[in-house]
Amino acid sequence: MKKEYRIKKSGEIDAIFKQKKSKSNQFYGVYQKQNENNQHFRFALSIGRKYGNAVERNLAKRRIRMIVAKYSKYMKAQLDFVIVIKPLSKTLSYQDIKTNLDELFKKSNLMEKEHASY
């Protein structure tokens, strides 16, 4: 995923959290905010230390980045969002992660059109 699709500045991430437009399930949460300045979506990941050590947290982030990259052609433009990874998601397999995030993206209305599973 290109760096132009990532949100790195803490001020921008805090602004998304302050918007308080969110959807969640027991494994993940998604906070979102409209951004008129960009031609494409941008996202950030948030994971706490309770999830596990650095190796486990990095693995979880890599998996979610891969899933977001595969869904990137279906995401709405001019939208910023943060995915919050909850510690309970540690028990999920890759397929379960994909299924949960797919349902959450649909629930939070992040995608423009219907898509076929990859």
C-alpha positions in Angstrom: 0.0 0.0 0.0 1.4 3.4 -0.9 2.3 5.8 1.8 -0.2 8.4 0.4 -3.0 6.1 1.7 -1.8 6.2 5.3 -2.5 8.7 8.0 0.6 9.3 10.2 0.0 12.6 12.0 -1.5 12.2 15.5 -3.4 15.4 15.0 -5.3 14.0 12.0 -6.0 10.7 13.9 -7.3 12.7 16.9 -9.6 14.6 14.6 -11.1 11.4 13.3 -11.7 10.1 16.9 -13.3 13.5 17.9 -15.8 13.1 15.0 -17.2 10.1 16.9 -18.7 8.5 13.8 -17.9 4.9 14.5 -19.1 1.3 14.1 -17.6 -1.7 15.9 -17.9 -5.4 16.6 -16.2 -7.4 19.3 -12.9 -7.6 17.4 -12.5 -4.2 15.6 -13.7 -0.7 15.6 -13.8 1.8 12.7 -13.9 5.6 13.1 -14.4 7.7 10.0 -14.4 11.3 8.8 -15.0 13.0 5.5 -11.9 14.6 3.9 -12.4 16.8 0.9 -8.7 17.5 0.3 -7.8 14.0 -1.0 -8.7 12.2 -4.2 -8.6 8.8 -2.4 -9.2 7.2 1.0 -6.6 7.2 3.8 -6.4 5.0 6.8 -4.6 4.4 10.1 -4.4 1.4 12.4 -4.5 1.6 16.2 -3.5 -1.4 18.4 -2.8 -1.4 22.1 -0.1 -3.2 24.1 -2.6 -5.5 25.6 -2.8 -7.3 22.3 0.6 -8.8 22.7 4.3 -8.2 22.1 5.6 -6.2 19.2 5.9 -9.2 16.9 2.2 -10.1 17.4 1.1 -6.5 16.9 3.1 -6.1 13.7 1.7 -9.3 12.3 -1.9 -8.1 13.0 -1.2 -4.7 11.3 0.4 -6.4 8.2 -2.6 -8.7 7.8 -5.1 -5.8 8.1 -3.0 -3.6 5.7 -3.2 -6.5 3.2 -6.9 -6.8 3.5 -7.4 -3.0 3.1 -5.2 -3.1 0.0 -7.3 -5.8 -1.6 -10.5 -3.8 -0.9 -8.9 -0.5 -2.0 -10.7 -0.4 -5.4 -14.1 -0.5 -3.6 -13.4 2.1 -0.9 -15.1 5.5 -1.0 -12.8 8.4 -2.1 -12.3 11.4 0.2 -12.7 9.4 3.4 -10.3 9.0 6.3 -10.7 6.1 8.7 -9.0 4.5 11.7 -9.3 0.8 12.4 -8.9 0.0 16.1 -7.7 -3.5 16.7 -9.1 -5.0 20.0 -7.1 -7.7 21.9 -9.8 -10.3 21.4 -9.0 -10.4 17.7 -5.7 -12.2 18.5 -7.5 -15.5 18.3 -8.7 -15.1 14.7 -7.3 -16.7 11.6 -6.6 -14.6 8.5 -9.9 -15.7 6.9 -11.9 -14.8 10.0 -10.1 -11.4 10.1 -11.1 -10.8 6.5 -14.7 -11.8 7.1 -15.0 -9.6 10.2 -13.5 -6.5 8.5 -15.6 -7.1 5.4 -18.8 -7.0 7.5 -17.6 -4.0 9.4 -16.7 -2.1 6.2 -20.2 -2.8 4.9 -21.8 -1.8 8.2 -19.9 1.5 8.4 -20.6 2.2 4.7 -17.0 2.6 3.7 -17.4 0.9 0.3 -18.9 2.5 -2.8 -20.2 -0.6 -4.5 -20.8 -4.3 -4.1 -17.8 -6.5 -4.6 -17.1 -10.2 -5.0 -15.0 -11.9 -2.4 -11.4 -12.3 -3.5 
